[in-house]
Amino acid sequence: MKIFDAAASREADMATVQNQGITYYDLMERAGNEAFLWLRAKFPDKSTPFHIVCGQGNNGGDGLVIARLLHNEGYSKITVEIIENAGRPTPSFLENGERLEEKGDLYSDLSRNNEGGLVIIDAIFGIGLTREPEGGAKTAIDNINNKKAYVVAIDVPSGMFMDRQTTFAVKADVVLTFQQPKLSFYLSQNYRFINEVEILDIGLDREFIDNYSTDYYLTNHYAARKIYKPVSRFAHKGTQGHALIIGGSYGKIGAVSIAAKSALKSGCGLVTAYIPKCGYTVLQSYLPEAMVLTGGEENITDISFSFEAKAVGIGPGMGQDSTTQKAFFKFLTAYNCPLVIDADALNILSCNKEWLAHVPANSIVTPHPKELERLIGVWQDDFEKLEKVKAFSRKYNIIVVVKDAYTMVIYKNEVHINNSGNEALATGGSGDALTGIITGLLSQSYKPLDAAVLGVYLHGLTADIAVRQTGVQAFTASMIADYIGQAFLRIEKK
């Protein structure tokens, strides 16, 4: 799904008005109606108290439509607050204000609304905000954030910028955004402003959306399903790919074991683990389906193998011993196919950045935030981080998996933001499982970018499925491989 910025959203509105022969007022009615339908399903009790806080632009007009429709539906406790100087009154806002006034005096101040179970609808500012909220708008946002209520933001939380860092905004329990997601929703610095996002289809012009060029995409079920390749009925272990997982050191054989099992569970036909001798018995016992090669006693001191691996993942539990670093460099200069590079292999590269020039084109690196910082340097905000990662990807022609609550897969200027997963993945070893999954998909002839995007989505989906049975706290990284099968079944469903 394409992610739109403010300019694209405005162009989509314009194209819809022109191509469908409607007015902006009609479009506002559509948006307000879809939000109303969501609210009605969420809060079926007609005695639920709603307080709608509106600016005077089109976002405020959406709020007025919602208030009118709730009133028409028979909700008995509706109050509306208009924030002066919060946007210039638009014709559609004024027209909806007149229609709402026909319903009686619904206007009130939030400070006087002390209903229990209150639902606040934030419709002060939309995507067009260009300066920090001040005056009455700032006070209104403060009042919303300090009120004990369930907060629903319309399109975006008021105060949130679409193209730069946000420091002050409504803290929304849910954002009801229209048609296309917005980049700011998925940036780590904005987590405190958004708990959940619902994307509502308001019938914007499909031809415009399909043809609009963007560098940002949201990976949801439908996007993952487009990438997914079912296994042929005539497949066998030789056609499903041979994945090689290189890693492990004394005391860290678990990491490479988790990666190897995850690779196998992702559907590849064969898995070989390349580890130091100290882990031989452990890995053969843990994963009898895997083959094992060794190099070195307690650390990997040499990397050599005679078979042709379709994909190689390197780094989990590998350590940074000097002999291991030498073996890694020798391997880098000799191997020409895309790699999946994680953990200690990334840390070794961070200490020897000149080695990045030897990383094969279209390789995939999977850093967590501190590993990323070691690779690209510090950043001031998420927008700068994105630009630095894109520059890094362009320079070395590699794919960067930026791990976070919303993990991003970045290749040159193209950014894919993942929409699966939850906080259960915040546990040691989950990154090793991700390395295994991506390597396993790569071995099955998925293109490197597709392997990274689908692998990240599968990885998150395992946690979404598992926590319903395990809860968040009891989820462990070794469970990821156990739920990959269910994740594939979920993707296969239309």
N, C-alpha and C positions, 0 to 999 in steps of 0.2 A: 504494500500500500504506500502510495506516495505521501511524503510529508511536505506540507505547504508552508511557505513563509507568508507574511502579511500581504506582500504584493501579489503573490499567486492567488491568495484567497479573494482579494478584491477583484482580480481579473476573472476569477471563476464566477463571482457574483454577476459581473458585467456581462459575461458571455451567456449566462443563464437567462438574464433579463432580455437580452437581445434575441437569442435563439429560440426561446420558448414563448416569446411574446407576452411576458408578464411584467409587473412593476416591482420596484424595490419593496413596496408595501406588501405585495403578495409574497415575496421572498421572506420578509419578516414574519408574516403569518405562518409560513411553513416552519420556520425555525422555532417560533414560539409554540406551535402545535406539537412538534416532535418532543420538545422539552416537557410540555404539559403531559403528554402520553407517558413519558418515562416517570414523571413525578406521580401520576395517578397510579401506575403499577407499583411504585415503591411505597407510596403512602395511601393505601386504599381507604383508610379511616377518614370520613368526611369532616371529623372534628379536629383533624391535624391543623395546628396553627402555622400559617405561612407568613413570613415577613419578606417582602420583595423590595430590595434596595436598588434604585435605578439611577443611572446617570441620564444625560439628556441627548446622547447620541443614539446610534442604531442598537447598541447593546442594551441601553435602557429601554428602547422600544420593544426589544424581545421580552424584557421583563414585564412590560405593561400587557403584552399579549398573553403571557403566562398568567398574570393576575386575573385578566378578564375570563380566560378559559377555566381557571379553577373556580371562579365565582359562578360561572354558568353551569359548572358540573355539580354545584351544590356544596362546595366546601364553605364552611360557615365562619371560619376565623382567618380572614385575609386582611393584611395591612400592607400598604405601599408607602415607600418613602422616596421622594425625589431629591437628589443631591444637586443643589444649585452650583453652577460653574464647573460641573463635571461633564465637559463636552458641550459643543454648540448644538442647540436643539435642531434636529433634522426634521424634514417634512413628515417622514413616517412616524417618528416619535410623537410629534404634535398630533397627528391624526389618531394614533392609538391612545393618546392621553384623552382626547375628546370622547372616544368610544368608551373608555373606562369610566369617565365621569358620569356617564349615563347609568352606571350600576350603583351609584350612591357614593357617599363619602367613605372611601377606604383608606384615606391618607393618615399616617401616624408616624411617630418617631420611634426608632428602635429602642431607645432608652426607656420608653414607656411600655414596651412589650415584654412582659415577664411570664408569658405562658410556659408551662412545662412541655417538653417534647417539641420545642420550637424548631421549625425549619426555616433557615434564612436563604433566600435566593439572591445571589450576588450578580447584579446586572449593571454595574457602574461603568466599567471600562471594558472595551473589547481589544481586538488585535492592533488597533491604530494608535495605541498610547506611545507618545514620544518623549514625555518628561515625567519626573517623579511626581506622584500624587501630592497635592498640597491643599491647604485650607480645609473646606468642608469634606472633600473627597478623602483626604488623609484621615480626618476624624472618623468618617464613616467606616473606613477599612479597619481602623483601630477598634471601633465599637463592635464590628462583626467578629474580629479575632478574640475579643475579650468576653463575648457572650457565650453562655453555655447553650449551644445549639448545633444542629446538623447543618452544615453549610454546603450549598450547591452553587457552584460558579457556572455562569452561562458563557460558553465558548472558551474563555480563559479566566483565570483568577484575576480580578481587578488589581492593577499595579504591576503585572508581569509583562516584561518586555519580550518581544519576539526575536530581537537581534543583538541583545547585549545583556550583561549581568543584571539580575533582579535582586534588589536588596530589601524591598518592602512591598508586600502584596497580601491579598486575602489568603488565608489558610483554609483551603477547601477540602471537605471530605470527599467530594466527587466533582469533577469537571464534566459538564455536558458540552462537548465540542462538536462543531458542525462539519460534516462531510469528510474532512481530511485532518489527520493529527498534526500537531505543531511541534517543532523541534524542542522548544523550551520545556515541554512537558517531561522530557526524558533526560534532562541534564541533572547531574548529581547535586549541584548547588541549589536546585529548585525543589528538592525532595520535600522540604518542610512546608511548601505551599500546596502540594497536591498529594492526596492519598490514593486516588483512583481516577481513571479517565474512561468515559463512555463516549464513543463516536456515533453521532446520530446522522443518519442519511436524510438530507433535506432536498434531494433531487437536483443537485447542481448539474450543469451540463456535462454529460458523460463524455462527449467527444472532446471537449476542452480538457477534461481531467486526463483522458487517455493520451492525448497528444502533448500535454504540457511536460517540458523537460525539467527534471530536478535531479539533484545529486543525493537526496535524502529519502530513505525508504524505511517503513516499519515492517518488520518481519512478524507476521501473524500466521494463523493457521493456513490461510489461503496462499500466502506467499511461500510457506514451507512446502505445501502440497505441490506447488508448481515445480519446485526443485526436485522433489522426491522421485526416485526411479525404482519402481517395483522390481523384485527379483524375478528373473525369467524362470519359467517352469523347467527349462533345460539347463539351468545353471549347475555348476559343480564347483568344488573347492578351487579348481584351477582357474575358473573364470571369474570368481568373486574377489580375487586380489589377495596378495600376500603383504601383510603389514609388518614392519619391523619397528619395535619399540626399544630405544636405547636409553638406559639409565640405571639408577640404583647405586648404592654404596653401602658400606657397613652401617646398619641401623636405619637405612632408608630404602629397604627393598619393598616395603609396602607401597610406596609411590608408583614404582614401575609395575608392580603387580596390578594395581587398580587401573593403570593406563592400558596394560595389555588386555585385561578382561573387558574393559570398555570397548577397545578396538574390535575384539572378537564379537561382542554383543551387537556391534553396529552393523554386522553383516558381512565382514570380509571372510574369505574362505580359509585363510591361514594366518597365524600370528607367530612371529618369532620374537622373543625377548633377548636383548643383548645386555648382559649384566656382569658384574664381578663374580668370581667363584663363590664368595661368601653367601650369595643369595640363591645358589643353584637349587638346593633342596627345598627352600621356602617356596620358590616360584613353581617348581614342578609339582609340589604338593597342592598349592593354592589353585593352580590353573593347569590341570593335566592336558587340556586341549592345546596348550601352547608348546612350541618348541623353544629350546633355550640354548643360547651360545654364550660363552664367557670370555672375558679378556681382563686379566688382572685379578688380584686376590681380594682386597677390600675396597678398591676403587677401580674404575675402568682405566686401563693404561694403554689400550690399543683397541682400535675399531676396525675389524676386517671380517668380511664374510664373502662367500663364494656364490650365493644365489642372487637372483634379481628381485629386489623388493619393489613392489608397486608404489609403496609409500613408506616414509620413515618419520617417526616422531622421536624427538631426542630431548632429554633434559630432566624428566621426573626423578628426583632423588639422586641425581648423578653426582652431586658434590662438586667442589671446585679445587680439588687437589691439583697440584702443578702438573703431575703426569696425566691427569684427566684432561686438563686444558690443552696440553700438547697433542693428545690423541684427538680431541675435538677439532683443533685447528687442522691437523693432517686430514681428517675426514672431510672438513669443509672444503678444502682446496681440491679434493679428488672427486667429490660427489656433485652431480650436475642437475639432479631432478629436485622439484620443490620439496621442502622439508616442513615439518611442524616443529617449531622450536619453543620450548617452555622452560620455566623454573631455572635450574642451575645453568643450563645452556644459555639462557637469556642473561643471567648475571655474569657469566664469563664474557659474553659479547659486550656487556656494559663496561667491563674493565679493559676490554681490548677492542675499542670501537672501529679501529682500522680493519678488523676482521669482517665487519659488516659488508664490505665490498665483495667478500667471497661467498656470501649467502646466495644460494641459487635464486634466480628470478621466480616470482610467484610463490615463494615460500610463505608460510603462515607463522607469525609470532603471536604468543598469547600472554601478554604481561598483565599482572594485577597492578593497581595504582603505583606502588612503590617501584616495581620493576619498570614500569613505563617511564616514571620520572628519571630513573637511572639512564634510560635510553635516549630520551628527548630533552631532558632538563625540566626545570620547574615551569609552572604556568600560573598566570594571575587569576584566570577564571575559565569556565568550561568552553567558552567560545575560542579563547586563545589555545586551549588544549587541543581542540578539534583541528585548528589550523596547523599546529605543530605536528600532530600525528599525520595529517594529510601530506605535509611537506616531507616528513620522514618516509612515508610510504612511496611517494614519488621519487625521492632520491635513490632509494635502494630497490625499488620495484618489488616490494613485498606487501603482503596483506597483514594488517595489524588488528588483532582481536583485543579490544580494550575492555577488560573485565570490569563490571560494575553491576549495580542493581538492574540497569538497562544496558546490557553489554552491547558494544558497538563493533561492527566489523567494517574496517575502513581499508579501501584500496584506492590509492591516489586521491581523487576528489569524491569518490563514491562512498556513501555512508549508509550502512544497514543497521537499524536499531532494533534490538531484540525485545519482544513483548512477552516472552515466557519466563518462568522462574520465579523464585521467591527467596525470602531470607533464610530458608533452610540450607541453601547452598553455601552459606557462610560457615564452612567447616573445612578443616584440613583434608586435603586430598581431592576436593571437588575439581580443582584445576587439572589434576592429573587425569581424572576421568574425562574431562573435556579434551585434553590432548589425545587420549585414546580414541574417542569418538571421531574427532576430525581426521585423525590418521586413518582410521578404519574406512571412513567415507572416501577419502582421497585414494585409498588402495582399490576402491571399487569403480574407479575412473570418473568420479565426480570432478568437475573442474575445481581448481583450488578455491576460488571465491565461493562457489556453491557449497563446497564441503565445509567451509568455515561458517557460512550463514546457516545452513541446515544443521550442522553440528551444534552450534550455539543454541539453536531453537530446541533441538532434541534434548540437550543437556538441561535446559530450564524446564522443559515439559516433564521430565522425569520427577523433578521436585514438586511440580504442581499436582501430579497424580499421587505421589507417595505421601505427601503431608496429610492427606485426608485419612490415612490409616496410621501414620507414625506420629503426626504432629511435627512441629518445627524443631523442637529441642532434641528429639531422639533420632532425627535423620542423620545418617553418616554417609560419607563419600562412597563407601563400598556398595551402598544401596543403589547408587545411580545406575550401575550396570544391570541390576536386577529389574529396573523399571524401563529400560530402553525398549524392550519389546512392546510394552503397553503404550509407550510414546509413539512408536511406529504405527501401531493400530489406530491411535487417535488421529495421526496425520492422514492415514488412508481413508478415513471417513470424510465424506463430502460436507 
